[in-house]
Amino acid sequence: MTKKMHYVSQLYKIGKLLKIVKVVLSVLSLGTFYLIWESLTRPVSHRVAVN
């Protein structure tokens, strides 16, 4: 019985980790897309001034 509980808790932990990873990945991809969009739409001189 305790073995089963341990297994379930492990699965739960893995599920939570995967959820977090998924969120992080989506945020990162959105950020990357935004940066690319910015670099394409804004003139280079403005971008250099900001940095």
C-alpha distance matrix in Angstrom:
0.0 3.8 5.3 5.2 6.4 8.7 9.9 10.8 12.5 14.4 15.5 16.7 18.5 20.2 21.2 22.8 24.5 25.9 27.1 28.9 30.4 31.6 33.3 34.9 36.1 37.7 39.4 40.7 42.0 43.7 45.2 46.5 48.0 49.6 51.1 52.5 53.9 55.5 57.1 58.4 59.9 61.3 64.2 63.6 65.9 63.9 60.6 62.2 63.5 60.1 58.5
3.8 0.0 3.8 5.4 5.0 6.1 8.6 9.8 10.5 12.3 14.2 15.2 16.4 18.3 19.8 21.0 22.5 24.3 25.6 27.0 28.5 30.1 31.7 32.9 34.4 36.2 37.6 38.8 40.4 42.1 43.3 44.7 46.4 47.9 49.2 50.8 52.3 53.7 55.2 56.8 58.2 59.4 62.3 61.5 63.7 61.7 58.4 59.8 61.1 57.7 56.0
5.3 3.8 0.0 3.8 5.5 5.1 6.2 8.7 9.9 10.6 12.4 14.2 15.3 16.6 18.4 20.0 21.1 22.6 24.4 25.9 26.9 28.5 30.5 31.6 32.7 34.7 36.3 37.2 38.7 40.6 42.0 43.0 44.7 46.5 47.7 49.0 50.7 52.3 53.6 55.1 56.7 58.0 60.8 59.9 62.2 60.4 57.0 58.4 59.9 56.6 54.8
5.2 5.4 3.8 0.0 3.8 5.4 5.0 6.2 8.6 9.8 10.6 12.3 14.2 15.3 16.4 18.4 20.0 21.0 22.5 24.4 25.6 26.8 28.7 30.3 31.3 32.9 34.8 35.9 37.2 38.9 40.5 41.7 43.1 44.9 46.4 47.6 49.1 50.8 52.3 53.6 55.1 56.5 59.5 58.8 61.2 59.3 56.0 57.6 59.1 55.7 54.1
6.4 5.0 5.5 3.8 0.0 3.8 5.4 5.1 6.1 8.6 9.8 10.4 12.2 14.2 15.1 16.4 18.3 19.8 20.9 22.6 24.2 25.5 27.1 28.6 30.0 31.6 33.1 34.5 36.0 37.5 39.0 40.4 41.9 43.4 44.9 46.4 47.8 49.3 50.9 52.4 53.7 55.0 58.0 57.4 59.6 57.6 54.3 55.9 57.2 53.7 52.2
8.7 6.1 5.1 5.4 3.8 0.0 3.8 5.5 5.1 6.2 8.7 9.8 10.5 12.3 14.1 15.3 16.5 18.3 19.9 21.1 22.4 24.2 25.9 27.0 28.4 30.3 31.7 32.7 34.4 36.2 37.4 38.6 40.4 42.0 43.2 44.7 46.4 47.8 49.2 50.8 52.3 53.4 56.3 55.5 57.7 55.8 52.4 53.8 55.2 51.8 50.1
9.9 8.6 6.2 5.0 5.4 3.8 0.0 3.8 5.5 5.1 6.3 8.6 9.9 10.6 12.3 14.3 15.3 16.5 18.4 20.1 21.0 22.4 24.5 25.7 26.7 28.5 30.4 31.3 32.6 34.6 36.0 37.0 38.6 40.5 41.8 43.0 44.6 46.3 47.6 49.0 50.6 52.0 54.9 54.1 56.5 54.7 51.3 52.8 54.4 51.1 49.4
10.8 9.8 8.7 6.2 5.1 5.5 3.8 0.0 3.8 5.4 5.1 6.1 8.6 9.9 10.4 12.3 14.2 15.2 16.4 18.4 19.8 20.8 22.6 24.3 25.5 26.9 28.7 30.1 31.3 32.9 34.6 35.9 37.2 38.9 40.5 41.8 43.2 44.8 46.4 47.7 49.1 50.6 53.6 53.0 55.4 53.4 50.2 51.9 53.3 49.9 48.4
12.5 10.5 9.9 8.6 6.1 5.1 5.5 3.8 0.0 3.8 5.4 4.9 6.1 8.6 9.7 10.5 12.3 14.1 15.2 16.6 18.3 19.8 21.2 22.6 24.1 25.8 27.1 28.5 30.1 31.6 32.9 34.4 36.0 37.5 38.9 40.5 41.9 43.3 44.9 46.5 47.8 49.0 52.0 51.3 53.5 51.4 48.2 49.8 51.0 47.6 46.1
14.4 12.3 10.6 9.8 8.6 6.2 5.1 5.4 3.8 0.0 3.8 5.4 5.1 6.2 8.5 9.9 10.5 12.2 14.2 15.4 16.4 18.2 20.1 21.0 22.3 24.3 25.8 26.7 28.3 30.2 31.4 32.5 34.3 36.0 37.2 38.6 40.3 41.8 43.1 44.7 46.3 47.5 50.3 49.4 51.7 49.9 46.5 48.0 49.5 46.1 44.4
15.5 14.2 12.4 10.6 9.8 8.7 6.3 5.1 5.4 3.8 0.0 3.8 5.4 5.1 6.1 8.6 9.8 10.4 12.2 14.2 15.1 16.2 18.4 19.8 20.7 22.4 24.3 25.4 26.6 28.4 30.0 31.1 32.5 34.4 35.8 37.0 38.5 40.3 41.7 43.0 44.5 46.0 48.9 48.3 50.8 48.9 45.6 47.3 48.8 45.5 44.0
16.7 15.2 14.2 12.3 10.4 9.8 8.6 6.1 4.9 5.4 3.8 0.0 3.8 5.5 5.0 6.2 8.6 9.8 10.5 12.4 14.2 15.2 16.7 18.4 19.9 21.2 22.7 24.3 25.7 27.1 28.7 30.2 31.5 33.0 34.7 36.1 37.4 39.0 40.7 42.0 43.3 44.7 47.7 47.3 49.5 47.4 44.2 46.0 47.3 43.9 42.6
18.5 16.4 15.3 14.2 12.2 10.5 9.9 8.6 6.1 5.1 5.4 3.8 0.0 3.8 5.4 5.1 6.2 8.6 9.9 10.7 12.3 14.2 15.5 16.5 18.2 20.1 21.2 22.4 24.3 25.9 27.0 28.4 30.2 31.6 32.9 34.5 36.1 37.4 38.9 40.5 41.9 43.0 45.9 45.2 47.4 45.4 42.1 43.7 45.0 41.5 40.0
20.2 18.3 16.6 15.3 14.2 12.3 10.6 9.9 8.6 6.2 5.1 5.5 3.8 0.0 3.8 5.4 5.0 6.1 8.6 9.9 10.4 12.1 14.2 15.2 16.1 18.2 19.9 20.7 22.2 24.1 25.4 26.5 28.2 30.0 31.2 32.5 34.2 35.7 37.1 38.5 40.2 41.4 44.3 43.5 45.9 44.1 40.7 42.3 43.9 40.6 39.0
21.2 19.8 18.4 16.4 15.1 14.1 12.3 10.4 9.7 8.5 6.1 5.0 5.4 3.8 0.0 3.8 5.4 5.1 6.2 8.7 9.8 10.4 12.4 14.2 15.2 16.5 18.4 19.8 21.0 22.5 24.3 25.5 26.8 28.5 30.2 31.4 32.8 34.5 36.1 37.3 38.7 40.2 43.2 42.8 45.2 43.3 40.0 41.9 43.4 40.0 38.8
22.8 21.0 20.0 18.4 16.4 15.3 14.3 12.3 10.5 9.9 8.6 6.2 5.1 5.4 3.8 0.0 3.8 5.4 5.1 6.3 8.6 9.8 10.7 12.4 14.2 15.5 16.7 18.3 20.0 21.3 22.6 24.3 25.8 27.1 28.7 30.3 31.6 32.9 34.7 36.2 37.4 38.6 41.7 41.2 43.5 41.3 38.1 40.0 41.2 37.7 36.5
24.5 22.5 21.1 20.0 18.3 16.5 15.3 14.2 12.3 10.5 9.8 8.6 6.2 5.0 5.4 3.8 0.0 3.8 5.4 5.1 6.1 8.5 9.9 10.5 12.1 14.2 15.4 16.3 18.2 19.9 20.9 22.2 24.1 25.6 26.7 28.4 30.0 31.3 32.7 34.4 35.9 37.0 39.8 39.1 41.3 39.4 36.1 37.7 39.1 35.8 34.3
25.9 24.3 22.6 21.0 19.8 18.3 16.5 15.2 14.1 12.2 10.4 9.8 8.6 6.1 5.1 5.4 3.8 0.0 3.8 5.4 5.0 6.0 8.6 9.8 10.3 12.2 14.1 15.1 16.2 18.1 19.7 20.7 22.2 24.1 25.4 26.6 28.2 29.9 31.3 32.6 34.2 35.6 38.5 37.9 40.5 38.6 35.3 37.2 38.8 35.5 34.1
27.1 25.6 24.4 22.5 20.9 19.9 18.4 16.4 15.2 14.2 12.2 10.5 9.9 8.6 6.2 5.1 5.4 3.8 0.0 3.8 5.5 5.1 6.3 8.7 9.9 10.7 12.4 14.2 15.4 16.6 18.4 20.0 21.1 22.6 24.4 25.8 26.9 28.5 30.4 31.6 32.8 34.2 37.4 37.1 39.5 37.4 34.3 36.4 37.7 34.3 33.3
28.9 27.0 25.9 24.4 22.6 21.1 20.1 18.4 16.6 15.4 14.2 12.4 10.7 9.9 8.7 6.3 5.1 5.4 3.8 0.0 3.8 5.4 5.2 6.2 8.6 10.0 10.6 12.2 14.2 15.4 16.4 18.2 19.9 21.0 22.5 24.3 25.6 26.8 28.6 30.2 31.4 32.5 35.5 35.0 37.2 35.0 31.8 33.7 35.0 31.5 30.3
30.4 28.5 26.9 25.6 24.2 22.4 21.0 19.8 18.3 16.4 15.1 14.2 12.3 10.4 9.8 8.6 6.1 5.0 5.5 3.8 0.0 3.8 5.5 5.1 6.0 8.6 9.8 10.4 12.1 14.1 15.1 16.2 18.1 19.7 20.8 22.3 24.0 25.4 26.8 28.3 29.9 31.1 33.9 33.2 35.6 33.8 30.5 32.2 33.9 30.6 29.2
31.6 30.1 28.5 26.8 25.5 24.2 22.4 20.8 19.8 18.2 16.2 15.2 14.2 12.1 10.4 9.8 8.5 6.0 5.1 5.4 3.8 0.0 3.8 5.5 5.2 6.2 8.6 9.9 10.6 12.2 14.1 15.3 16.4 18.2 19.9 21.1 22.3 24.2 25.8 26.9 28.3 29.9 32.9 32.6 35.2 33.3 30.1 32.2 33.9 30.6 29.6
33.3 31.7 30.5 28.7 27.1 25.9 24.5 22.6 21.2 20.1 18.4 16.7 15.5 14.2 12.4 10.7 9.9 8.6 6.3 5.2 5.5 3.8 0.0 3.8 5.5 5.2 6.2 8.6 10.0 10.6 12.2 14.2 15.3 16.4 18.3 20.0 21.0 22.4 24.4 25.7 26.8 28.1 31.2 31.1 33.4 31.2 28.2 30.4 31.7 28.3 27.5
34.9 32.9 31.6 30.3 28.6 27.0 25.7 24.3 22.6 21.0 19.8 18.4 16.5 15.2 14.2 12.4 10.5 9.8 8.7 6.2 5.1 5.5 3.8 0.0 3.8 5.5 5.1 6.1 8.6 9.9 10.4 12.1 14.1 15.2 16.4 18.3 19.8 20.8 22.5 24.2 25.5 26.5 29.4 28.9 31.1 29.1 25.8 27.8 29.2 25.8 24.7
36.1 34.4 32.7 31.3 30.0 28.4 26.7 25.5 24.1 22.3 20.7 19.9 18.2 16.1 15.2 14.2 12.1 10.3 9.9 8.6 6.0 5.2 5.5 3.8 0.0 3.8 5.4 5.0 6.1 8.5 9.7 10.4 12.1 14.0 15.2 16.4 18.1 19.7 21.0 22.4 24.1 25.4 28.2 27.7 30.3 28.6 25.3 27.3 29.1 26.0 24.8
37.7 36.2 34.7 32.9 31.6 30.3 28.5 26.9 25.8 24.3 22.4 21.2 20.1 18.2 16.5 15.5 14.2 12.2 10.7 10.0 8.6 6.2 5.2 5.5 3.8 0.0 3.8 5.4 5.1 6.1 8.5 9.8 10.5 12.1 14.2 15.3 16.3 18.1 20.0 21.0 22.2 23.8 27.0 26.9 29.6 27.6 24.6 27.0 28.7 25.5 24.8
39.4 37.6 36.3 34.8 33.1 31.7 30.4 28.7 27.1 25.8 24.3 22.7 21.2 19.9 18.4 16.7 15.4 14.1 12.4 10.6 9.8 8.6 6.2 5.1 5.4 3.8 0.0 3.8 5.5 5.1 6.1 8.6 9.8 10.4 12.2 14.2 15.2 16.3 18.3 19.9 20.8 21.9 25.1 25.0 27.3 25.0 22.0 24.4 25.8 22.4 21.8
40.7 38.8 37.2 35.9 34.5 32.7 31.3 30.1 28.5 26.7 25.4 24.3 22.4 20.7 19.8 18.3 16.3 15.1 14.2 12.2 10.4 9.9 8.6 6.1 5.0 5.4 3.8 0.0 3.8 5.4 5.0 6.1 8.5 9.7 10.5 12.2 14.1 15.1 16.5 18.3 19.8 20.8 23.6 23.0 25.4 23.6 20.3 22.4 24.1 21.0 19.9
42.0 40.4 38.7 37.2 36.0 34.4 32.6 31.3 30.1 28.3 26.6 25.7 24.3 22.2 21.0 20.0 18.2 16.2 15.4 14.2 12.1 10.6 10.0 8.6 6.1 5.1 5.5 3.8 0.0 3.8 5.4 5.0 6.1 8.5 9.8 10.5 12.1 14.1 15.3 16.4 18.1 19.7 22.6 22.3 25.1 23.5 20.4 22.8 24.8 21.9 21.1
43.7 42.1 40.6 38.9 37.5 36.2 34.6 32.9 31.6 30.2 28.4 27.1 25.9 24.1 22.5 21.3 19.9 18.1 16.6 15.4 14.1 12.2 10.6 9.9 8.5 6.1 5.1 5.4 3.8 0.0 3.8 5.5 5.1 6.1 8.6 9.9 10.4 12.1 14.2 15.2 16.2 17.8 21.0 21.3 23.9 21.8 19.0 21.8 23.4 20.4 20.1
45.2 43.3 42.0 40.5 39.0 37.4 36.0 34.6 32.9 31.4 30.0 28.7 27.0 25.4 24.3 22.6 20.9 19.7 18.4 16.4 15.1 14.1 12.2 10.4 9.7 8.5 6.1 5.0 5.4 3.8 0.0 3.8 5.4 5.0 6.2 8.6 9.8 10.4 12.3 14.2 15.2 16.1 19.1 18.9 21.3 19.1 16.1 18.7 20.2 17.0 16.6
46.5 44.7 43.0 41.7 40.4 38.6 37.0 35.9 34.4 32.5 31.1 30.2 28.4 26.5 25.5 24.3 22.2 20.7 20.0 18.2 16.2 15.3 14.2 12.1 10.4 9.8 8.6 6.1 5.0 5.5 3.8 0.0 3.8 5.4 5.1 6.2 8.5 9.8 10.6 12.3 14.2 15.3 17.9 17.4 20.2 18.7 15.4 17.8 20.0 17.3 16.4
48.0 46.4 44.7 43.1 41.9 40.4 38.6 37.2 36.0 34.3 32.5 31.5 30.2 28.2 26.8 25.8 24.1 22.2 21.1 19.9 18.1 16.4 15.3 14.1 12.1 10.5 9.8 8.5 6.1 5.1 5.4 3.8 0.0 3.8 5.5 5.2 6.1 8.5 9.9 10.5 12.1 14.0 17.0 17.2 20.2 18.6 15.9 18.8 20.8 18.3 18.2
49.6 47.9 46.5 44.9 43.4 42.0 40.5 38.9 37.5 36.0 34.4 33.0 31.6 30.0 28.5 27.1 25.6 24.1 22.6 21.0 19.7 18.2 16.4 15.2 14.0 12.1 10.4 9.7 8.5 6.1 5.0 5.4 3.8 0.0 3.8 5.5 5.0 6.0 8.6 9.8 10.4 11.7 15.0 15.5 18.1 16.0 13.5 16.6 18.2 15.4 15.8
51.1 49.2 47.7 46.4 44.9 43.2 41.8 40.5 38.9 37.2 35.8 34.7 32.9 31.2 30.2 28.7 26.7 25.4 24.4 22.5 20.8 19.9 18.3 16.4 15.2 14.2 12.2 10.5 9.8 8.6 6.2 5.1 5.5 3.8 0.0 3.8 5.4 5.0 6.2 8.6 10.0 10.4 13.1 12.8 15.4 13.7 10.6 13.4 15.4 12.9 12.7
52.5 50.8 49.0 47.6 46.4 44.7 43.0 41.8 40.5 38.6 37.0 36.1 34.5 32.5 31.4 30.3 28.4 26.6 25.8 24.3 22.3 21.1 20.0 18.3 16.4 15.3 14.2 12.2 10.5 9.9 8.6 6.2 5.2 5.5 3.8 0.0 3.8 5.4 5.1 6.2 8.6 10.1 12.4 12.3 15.6 14.5 11.7 14.5 17.0 15.2 15.0
53.9 52.3 50.7 49.1 47.8 46.4 44.6 43.2 41.9 40.3 38.5 37.4 36.1 34.2 32.8 31.6 30.0 28.2 26.9 25.6 24.0 22.3 21.0 19.8 18.1 16.3 15.2 14.1 12.1 10.4 9.8 8.5 6.1 5.0 5.4 3.8 0.0 3.8 5.5 5.1 6.1 8.4 11.5 12.5 15.5 14.0 12.0 15.4 17.3 15.4 16.2
55.5 53.7 52.3 50.8 49.3 47.8 46.3 44.8 43.3 41.8 40.3 39.0 37.4 35.7 34.5 32.9 31.3 29.9 28.5 26.8 25.4 24.2 22.4 20.8 19.7 18.1 16.3 15.1 14.1 12.1 10.4 9.8 8.5 6.0 5.0 5.4 3.8 0.0 3.8 5.4 5.3 5.7 9.0 9.9 12.5 10.5 8.5 12.1 13.6 11.7 12.8
57.1 55.2 53.6 52.3 50.9 49.2 47.6 46.4 44.9 43.1 41.7 40.7 38.9 37.1 36.1 34.7 32.7 31.3 30.4 28.6 26.8 25.8 24.4 22.5 21.0 20.0 18.3 16.5 15.3 14.2 12.3 10.6 9.9 8.6 6.2 5.1 5.5 3.8 0.0 3.8 5.7 5.6 7.4 7.3 10.5 9.7 7.3 10.3 12.7 11.7 12.1
58.4 56.8 55.1 53.6 52.4 50.8 49.0 47.7 46.5 44.7 43.0 42.0 40.5 38.5 37.3 36.2 34.4 32.6 31.6 30.2 28.3 26.9 25.7 24.2 22.4 21.0 19.9 18.3 16.4 15.2 14.2 12.3 10.5 9.8 8.6 6.2 5.1 5.4 3.8 0.0 3.8 5.9 7.7 8.7 12.2 11.7 10.3 13.3 15.6 14.9 15.7
59.9 58.2 56.7 55.1 53.7 52.3 50.6 49.1 47.8 46.3 44.5 43.3 41.9 40.2 38.7 37.4 35.9 34.2 32.8 31.4 29.9 28.3 26.8 25.5 24.1 22.2 20.8 19.8 18.1 16.2 15.2 14.2 12.1 10.4 10.0 8.6 6.1 5.3 5.7 3.8 0.0 3.8 6.7 9.2 11.9 10.6 10.2 13.7 15.1 14.4 16.1
61.3 59.4 58.0 56.5 55.0 53.4 52.0 50.6 49.0 47.5 46.0 44.7 43.0 41.4 40.2 38.6 37.0 35.6 34.2 32.5 31.1 29.9 28.1 26.5 25.4 23.8 21.9 20.8 19.7 17.8 16.1 15.3 14.0 11.7 10.4 10.1 8.4 5.7 5.6 5.9 3.8 0.0 3.8 6.4 8.5 6.8 6.9 10.4 11.5 11.1 13.1
64.2 62.3 60.8 59.5 58.0 56.3 54.9 53.6 52.0 50.3 48.9 47.7 45.9 44.3 43.2 41.7 39.8 38.5 37.4 35.5 33.9 32.9 31.2 29.4 28.2 27.0 25.1 23.6 22.6 21.0 19.1 17.9 17.0 15.0 13.1 12.4 11.5 9.0 7.4 7.7 6.7 3.8 0.0 3.8 5.6 5.6 6.7 9.1 10.4 11.3 13.1
63.6 61.5 59.9 58.8 57.4 55.5 54.1 53.0 51.3 49.4 48.3 47.3 45.2 43.5 42.8 41.2 39.1 37.9 37.1 35.0 33.2 32.6 31.1 28.9 27.7 26.9 25.0 23.0 22.3 21.3 18.9 17.4 17.2 15.5 12.8 12.3 12.5 9.9 7.3 8.7 9.2 6.4 3.8 0.0 3.8 5.5 5.2 6.4 8.8 10.1 10.9
65.9 63.7 62.2 61.2 59.6 57.7 56.5 55.4 53.5 51.7 50.8 49.5 47.4 45.9 45.2 43.5 41.3 40.5 39.5 37.2 35.6 35.2 33.4 31.1 30.3 29.6 27.3 25.4 25.1 23.9 21.3 20.2 20.2 18.1 15.4 15.6 15.5 12.5 10.5 12.2 11.9 8.5 5.6 3.8 0.0 3.8 5.5 5.3 6.3 8.8 10.2
63.9 61.7 60.4 59.3 57.6 55.8 54.7 53.4 51.4 49.9 48.9 47.4 45.4 44.1 43.3 41.3 39.4 38.6 37.4 35.0 33.8 33.3 31.2 29.1 28.6 27.6 25.0 23.6 23.5 21.8 19.1 18.7 18.6 16.0 13.7 14.5 14.0 10.5 9.7 11.7 10.6 6.8 5.6 5.5 3.8 0.0 3.8 5.5 5.1 6.3 8.8
60.6 58.4 57.0 56.0 54.3 52.4 51.3 50.2 48.2 46.5 45.6 44.2 42.1 40.7 40.0 38.1 36.1 35.3 34.3 31.8 30.5 30.1 28.2 25.8 25.3 24.6 22.0 20.3 20.4 19.0 16.1 15.4 15.9 13.5 10.6 11.7 12.0 8.5 7.3 10.3 10.2 6.9 6.7 5.2 5.5 3.8 0.0 3.8 5.4 5.2 6.4
62.2 59.8 58.4 57.6 55.9 53.8 52.8 51.9 49.8 48.0 47.3 46.0 43.7 42.3 41.9 40.0 37.7 37.2 36.4 33.7 32.2 32.2 30.4 27.8 27.3 27.0 24.4 22.4 22.8 21.8 18.7 17.8 18.8 16.6 13.4 14.5 15.4 12.1 10.3 13.3 13.7 10.4 9.1 6.4 5.3 5.5 3.8 0.0 3.8 5.4 5.2
63.5 61.1 59.9 59.1 57.2 55.2 54.4 53.3 51.0 49.5 48.8 47.3 45.0 43.9 43.4 41.2 39.1 38.8 37.7 35.0 33.9 33.9 31.7 29.2 29.1 28.7 25.8 24.1 24.8 23.4 20.2 20.0 20.8 18.2 15.4 17.0 17.3 13.6 12.7 15.6 15.1 11.5 10.4 8.8 6.3 5.1 5.4 3.8 0.0 3.8 5.5
60.1 57.7 56.6 55.7 53.7 51.8 51.1 49.9 47.6 46.1 45.5 43.9 41.5 40.6 40.0 37.7 35.8 35.5 34.3 31.5 30.6 30.6 28.3 25.8 26.0 25.5 22.4 21.0 21.9 20.4 17.0 17.3 18.3 15.4 12.9 15.2 15.4 11.7 11.7 14.9 14.4 11.1 11.3 10.1 8.8 6.3 5.2 5.4 3.8 0.0 3.8
58.5 56.0 54.8 54.1 52.2 50.1 49.4 48.4 46.1 44.4 44.0 42.6 40.0 39.0 38.8 36.5 34.3 34.1 33.3 30.3 29.2 29.6 27.5 24.7 24.8 24.8 21.8 19.9 21.1 20.1 16.6 16.4 18.2 15.8 12.7 15.0 16.2 12.8 12.1 15.7 16.1 13.1 13.1 10.9 10.2 8.8 6.4 5.2 5.5 3.8 0.0
